[in-house]
Amino acid sequence: MGARWFQLQELARARGILAFSNNYALYADMSSRVARVLADFTPAIEIYSIDESFLSLEGLTAPPLEIGRQIRERVARAAALIAAMDQINERWGGAFGRWPPASVVTGG
């Protein structure tokens, strides 16, 4: 289980760990962008969490790997995120995130 930040602050400081607050509004906006992209491919979407979804590709004519490639490209354009996908039983699962961090990409 996790611990509250105030319980870990001294340990983090001693080990040189940096902590950053999140921007939930931005995260939710990015999640919505990704969901809109996925909805263009199939209406059969199960949004599992803010950054994970499952899709059914049943009935689509393109090969799954081609659909995955198209999804990755569209997510990158729409939300500047990287999409990682894998087949899980009969569904395709995806996790969406940014790697490398923007500071690495921009040199900042």
N, C-alpha and C positions, 0 to 999 in steps of 0.2 A: 504494500500500500504506500501511497505517497505521504509526504510530511508537509506541514505548513512551512512557508518560506521563512518565517521568523525563527523557526527551529533550526534552519540550515544556514542562515546567513553567515555565522562565524566560520563554519566549516568551509563554505564556499569561498569566503574571503581568504582563508588560510591556504586554500588549494588553487587560488587564482581563477576561480570559476566566475564567469560573468553571467548575469541574469538580465533579461530584457522583458518588459511588459508586452502583452499582445495588443493587437489592434483588431478586436473582434468584429467591428463593423466592416473593416476592409476584408477580413477573412470570410465573412458571410457574403459579401459582394462577390468575391472571387468564386465562392462555392456556387452562387447563383449563375454566374457566367458559365461555369463548367456544366451545370445541370441543363442549361439552355442548349449548349452544344450537344450533349448526349441525347436530348429530346429530339434533335434533328435526325438522329440515326434510328431511334426506336422509341416507341411509347412505353415499352416494358422496362422501366427503370425502378430499381429499389435503392433509394438513398439511405445508406447504412449509417453514415455519420457526415459531418460537415465536409470531410475530405475523402470519403470513400463511397462508391456506388457499385451496384451490380446491374448488369444489363443482360437481357435475353436478346440474342441475335437470331432467334428462330424466325424463319420466313424471309430473311434478308438474302439477297442473291450473291453478293460479293463474298469472297472467302474471308473468314474471321481475321486473318492476319492483315489483309488489306483494309478492313474496317478499322482495326486497331491503329494502323498507320494513319488513316484519315482522321481518326479521333485525336491522336497525338498532335497532328499538325493543326487541327482546328482549335484545340485547347491552348496550344502555344500561341496562336494568333489572338484568340479571344481574351485570354487571361494571363498570358506570359508565364504559364505554369508547365511543368513537365508531368505527363501522364504516364503512370506505370500500370500495365494491365496484365492480367493472367486469366487463364481459363480455370474455373472452379466448378467442377461437375458440369452441369448443363449451362451455367451462366458464365459471363465474363465479369471479372471484378477489376476495379480500378482505384488507385490511390493517386491523389493529385497534390503536388507540392512544388516547391522551388528549390532546385539544387543545380548549380552551386548558388549560394546566397547572392543577393543583388550586389552586396559590397565586393564580392569576388569578381563578378561579371564586369562591374563598372570600375574596379580598381580603387573603390572608396573605402 
